[in-house]
Amino acid sequence: MTSTPLFRALPGADAPIDIWFNDRPLRVLGGRSVAAALLAAGIDRFRATPVSGAPRAPYCMMGACFECLVEIDGVPSRQSCMVTVREGMRIHSQEGARDLPPVESEPVENAHGR
C-alpha cells in the first residue's frame, strides 16, 4: 500500500525570486509569506516600536500579534506573515508610528450625517 503525503508544496513554490528589503536585493524562495522569506534570508528586525524604538520581528506567524508590520510596495502597516512574497516586491522596515492618510471629506458625527 502506498501512502500519499498529507502536505505537498504548490507547484513552483520553491522557485527562487528576487525582492528588495530596505533597498537591498534579496533572493528568497517563493510560495512563502513575506515574514517567512525574510526570516530565512537572515532578516531579524522588521520594525521598531513607536515609543522606545525597540526592534521587533515576527512572533506568532498567524496574524494575531502585529509584531511583523512592514511597508510593502509603499503600503505601510502590512502584516508580513499574512502576505505571500512576490517577485520584485519592495519591502521596508517600519520605523515608529505611521501617519494616518489625510481625510478627503468633512467628518460626520454619525452614519446619518447629523
C-alpha atoms as an extended CHARMM CRD file, in Angstrom:
* protein
*
       114  EXT
         1         1  MET       CA              0.0000000000        0.0000000000        0.0000000000  PROA      1               0.0000000000
         2         2  THR       CA              1.4640000000        3.3830000000       -0.9860000000  PROA      2               0.0000000000
         3         3  SER       CA              0.8070000000        6.3910000000        1.1300000000  PROA      3               0.0000000000
         4         4  THR       CA              0.1340000000        9.8540000000       -0.2210000000  PROA      4               0.0000000000
         5         5  PRO       CA              1.8090000000       12.6900000000        1.6620000000  PROA      5               0.0000000000
         6         6  LEU       CA             -0.5890000000       14.7580000000        3.7050000000  PROA      6               0.0000000000
         7         7  PHE       CA              1.0270000000       18.0560000000        2.6720000000  PROA      7               0.0000000000
         8         8  ARG       CA              2.5720000000       18.9010000000       -0.6840000000  PROA      8               0.0000000000
         9         9  ALA       CA              4.1990000000       22.1190000000       -1.8580000000  PROA      9               0.0000000000
        10        10  LEU       CA              2.3740000000       24.0910000000       -4.5210000000  PROA      10              0.0000000000
        11        11  PRO       CA              3.8970000000       23.8330000000       -7.9960000000  PROA      11              0.0000000000
        12        12  GLY       CA              6.7370000000       26.3290000000       -8.3150000000  PROA      12              0.0000000000
        13        13  ALA       CA              6.5860000000       27.1870000000       -4.6080000000  PROA      13              0.0000000000
        14        14  ASP       CA             10.2950000000       26.6430000000       -4.1100000000  PROA      14              0.0000000000
        15        15  ALA       CA             11.3730000000       28.6610000000       -7.1540000000  PROA      15              0.0000000000
        16        16  PRO       CA             13.7650000000       31.4600000000       -6.1590000000  PROA      16              0.0000000000
        17        17  ILE       CA             12.5010000000       35.0050000000       -6.6500000000  PROA      17              0.0000000000
        18        18  ASP       CA             14.1050000000       38.4250000000       -6.2730000000  PROA      18              0.0000000000
        19        19  ILE       CA             12.7850000000       41.0090000000       -3.8130000000  PROA      19              0.0000000000
        20        20  TRP       CA             14.1530000000       44.1290000000       -2.1250000000  PROA      20              0.0000000000
        21        21  PHE       CA             14.3500000000       44.7610000000        1.6300000000  PROA      21              0.0000000000
        22        22  ASN       CA             15.3680000000       48.2650000000        2.7090000000  PROA      22              0.0000000000
        23        23  ASP       CA             16.7230000000       48.8690000000       -0.8090000000  PROA      23              0.0000000000
        24        24  ARG       CA             18.9170000000       45.7550000000       -0.6000000000  PROA      24              0.0000000000
        25        25  PRO       CA             18.3140000000       42.9830000000       -3.1600000000  PROA      25              0.0000000000
        26        26  LEU       CA             17.4960000000       39.5430000000       -1.7680000000  PROA      26              0.0000000000
        27        27  ARG       CA             16.9070000000       36.1980000000       -3.4450000000  PROA      27              0.0000000000
        28        28  VAL       CA             14.3200000000       34.2040000000       -1.4990000000  PROA      28              0.0000000000
        29        29  LEU       CA             12.1730000000       31.1350000000       -2.0850000000  PROA      29              0.0000000000
        30        30  GLY       CA              8.6780000000       31.8220000000       -3.4040000000  PROA      30              0.0000000000
        31        31  GLY       CA              5.4410000000       30.3380000000       -2.1020000000  PROA      31              0.0000000000
        32        32  ARG       CA              6.0230000000       31.6140000000        1.4370000000  PROA      32              0.0000000000
        33        33  SER       CA              4.8510000000       34.5480000000        3.4740000000  PROA      33              0.0000000000
        34        34  VAL       CA              6.9440000000       37.6950000000        3.3620000000  PROA      34              0.0000000000
        35        35  ALA       CA              7.8200000000       37.0890000000        7.0210000000  PROA      35              0.0000000000
        36        36  ALA       CA              8.9990000000       33.5030000000        6.4030000000  PROA      36              0.0000000000
        37        37  ALA       CA             11.0200000000       34.5590000000        3.3410000000  PROA      37              0.0000000000
        38        38  LEU       CA             12.7210000000       37.4220000000        5.2040000000  PROA      38              0.0000000000
        39        39  LEU       CA             13.4850000000       35.2810000000        8.2550000000  PROA      39              0.0000000000
        40        40  ALA       CA             15.0080000000       32.5740000000        6.0320000000  PROA      40              0.0000000000
        41        41  ALA       CA             17.1560000000       35.2930000000        4.4000000000  PROA      41              0.0000000000
        42        42  GLY       CA             18.5600000000       36.2540000000        7.8140000000  PROA      42              0.0000000000
        43        43  ILE       CA             16.4770000000       39.3970000000        8.4440000000  PROA      43              0.0000000000
        44        44  ASP       CA             15.7830000000       39.6320000000       12.1870000000  PROA      44              0.0000000000
        45        45  ARG       CA             14.4930000000       43.2040000000       12.5550000000  PROA      45              0.0000000000
        46        46  PHE       CA             11.2350000000       44.0580000000       10.7990000000  PROA      46              0.0000000000
        47        47  ARG       CA             10.1730000000       47.2120000000       12.6250000000  PROA      47              0.0000000000
        48        48  ALA       CA             10.8350000000       49.5000000000       15.5910000000  PROA      48              0.0000000000
        49        49  THR       CA              8.3160000000       50.3400000000       18.2920000000  PROA      49              0.0000000000
        50        50  PRO       CA              6.8790000000       53.8880000000       18.2190000000  PROA      50              0.0000000000
        51        51  VAL       CA              7.8490000000       54.7880000000       21.8030000000  PROA      51              0.0000000000
        52        52  SER       CA             11.2410000000       53.2380000000       22.5820000000  PROA      52              0.0000000000
        53        53  GLY       CA             12.4670000000       52.2360000000       19.1300000000  PROA      53              0.0000000000
        54        54  ALA       CA             12.9300000000       48.6410000000       20.3050000000  PROA      54              0.0000000000
        55        55  PRO       CA             13.4350000000       46.1720000000       17.4460000000  PROA      55              0.0000000000
        56        56  ARG       CA             10.6150000000       43.7680000000       16.6000000000  PROA      56              0.0000000000
        57        57  ALA       CA             10.3190000000       40.6690000000       14.4200000000  PROA      57              0.0000000000
        58        58  PRO       CA              7.5710000000       38.1010000000       13.7280000000  PROA      58              0.0000000000
        59        59  TYR       CA              6.2740000000       36.3080000000       16.7870000000  PROA      59              0.0000000000
        60        60  CYS       CA              3.0720000000       34.3680000000       16.1020000000  PROA      60              0.0000000000
        61        61  MET       CA              3.2930000000       33.9740000000       12.2830000000  PROA      61              0.0000000000
        62        62  MET       CA             -0.5220000000       33.8470000000       12.0510000000  PROA      62              0.0000000000
        63        63  GLY       CA             -1.6490000000       37.4860000000       12.0990000000  PROA      63              0.0000000000
        64        64  ALA       CA             -2.5550000000       37.8550000000       15.7690000000  PROA      64              0.0000000000
        65        65  CYS       CA              0.3370000000       39.8320000000       17.2720000000  PROA      65              0.0000000000
        66        66  PHE       CA              1.2180000000       42.6010000000       14.7170000000  PROA      66              0.0000000000
        67        67  GLU       CA              4.9420000000       42.3380000000       15.5190000000  PROA      67              0.0000000000
        68        68  CYS       CA              5.8040000000       41.7350000000       11.8410000000  PROA      68              0.0000000000
        69        69  LEU       CA              4.4880000000       45.0210000000       10.4060000000  PROA      69              0.0000000000
        70        70  VAL       CA              6.4040000000       46.2760000000        7.3710000000  PROA      70              0.0000000000
        71        71  GLU       CA              5.8340000000       48.5530000000        4.4060000000  PROA      71              0.0000000000
        72        72  ILE       CA              5.1740000000       46.5310000000        1.2350000000  PROA      72              0.0000000000
        73        73  ASP       CA              5.2260000000       48.2580000000       -2.1430000000  PROA      73              0.0000000000
        74        74  GLY       CA              4.5800000000       51.6270000000       -0.5000000000  PROA      74              0.0000000000
        75        75  VAL       CA              1.7200000000       50.4550000000        1.7520000000  PROA      75              0.0000000000
        76        76  PRO       CA              2.6060000000       50.7530000000        5.4700000000  PROA      76              0.0000000000
        77        77  SER       CA              1.4600000000       48.5480000000        8.3520000000  PROA      77              0.0000000000
        78        78  ARG       CA              1.1870000000       45.3030000000        6.3880000000  PROA      78              0.0000000000
        79        79  GLN       CA              1.3500000000       42.0870000000        8.3920000000  PROA      79              0.0000000000
        80        80  SER       CA              4.2210000000       40.3380000000        6.6410000000  PROA      80              0.0000000000
        81        81  CYS       CA              3.1240000000       36.9340000000        7.9220000000  PROA      81              0.0000000000
        82        82  MET       CA             -0.1840000000       37.2930000000        6.0560000000  PROA      82              0.0000000000
        83        83  VAL       CA              1.1630000000       38.3520000000        2.6290000000  PROA      83              0.0000000000
        84        84  THR       CA              2.6520000000       35.9340000000        0.0860000000  PROA      84              0.0000000000
        85        85  VAL       CA              6.0290000000       37.0500000000       -1.2270000000  PROA      85              0.0000000000
        86        86  ARG       CA              6.0580000000       38.0050000000       -4.9280000000  PROA      86              0.0000000000
        87        87  GLU       CA              8.7670000000       38.6810000000       -7.4860000000  PROA      87              0.0000000000
        88        88  GLY       CA             10.0210000000       42.2740000000       -7.3460000000  PROA      88              0.0000000000
        89        89  MET       CA              8.3580000000       43.2180000000       -4.0420000000  PROA      89              0.0000000000
        90        90  ARG       CA              9.8420000000       46.2610000000       -2.3440000000  PROA      90              0.0000000000
        91        91  ILE       CA              9.7040000000       45.8600000000        1.4130000000  PROA      91              0.0000000000
        92        92  HSD       CA             10.8730000000       48.3650000000        4.0160000000  PROA      92              0.0000000000
        93        93  SER       CA             11.1260000000       48.0360000000        7.7790000000  PROA      93              0.0000000000
        94        94  GLN       CA              8.5720000000       50.1260000000        9.6060000000  PROA      94              0.0000000000
        95        95  GLU       CA             10.1390000000       52.6970000000       11.8680000000  PROA      95              0.0000000000
        96        96  GLY       CA              7.9640000000       54.0490000000       14.6810000000  PROA      96              0.0000000000
        97        97  ALA       CA              4.3500000000       55.1810000000       14.3480000000  PROA      97              0.0000000000
        98        98  ARG       CA              2.7840000000       55.5610000000       10.9350000000  PROA      98              0.0000000000
        99        99  ASP       CA              0.7930000000       58.6020000000        9.8450000000  PROA      99              0.0000000000
       100       100  LEU       CA             -2.8770000000       58.1890000000        9.0280000000  PROA      100             0.0000000000
       101       101  PRO       CA             -3.8630000000       59.0750000000        5.4650000000  PROA      101             0.0000000000
       102       102  PRO       CA             -5.4750000000       62.5130000000        5.0500000000  PROA      102             0.0000000000
       103       103  VAL       CA             -9.2630000000       62.6790000000        5.2900000000  PROA      103             0.0000000000
       104       104  GLU       CA            -10.7870000000       63.5030000000        1.8870000000  PROA      104             0.0000000000
       105       105  SER       CA            -14.1660000000       64.8360000000        3.1020000000  PROA      105             0.0000000000
       106       106  GLU       CA            -15.6080000000       66.6430000000        6.0770000000  PROA      106             0.0000000000
       107       107  PRO       CA            -16.0930000000       64.2730000000        9.0040000000  PROA      107             0.0000000000
       108       108  VAL       CA            -19.6460000000       63.4410000000       10.0440000000  PROA      108             0.0000000000
       109       109  GLU       CA            -20.7350000000       62.8010000000       13.5850000000  PROA      109             0.0000000000
       110       110  ASN       CA            -22.6010000000       59.5850000000       12.8270000000  PROA      110             0.0000000000
       111       111  ALA       CA            -23.7530000000       57.3820000000        9.9770000000  PROA      111             0.0000000000
       112       112  HSD       CA            -26.8160000000       59.5950000000        9.3830000000  PROA      112             0.0000000000
       113       113  GLY       CA            -24.7200000000       62.7000000000        8.8150000000  PROA      113             0.0000000000
       114       114  ARG       CA            -26.0300000000       64.5320000000       11.8770000000  PROA      114             0.0000000000
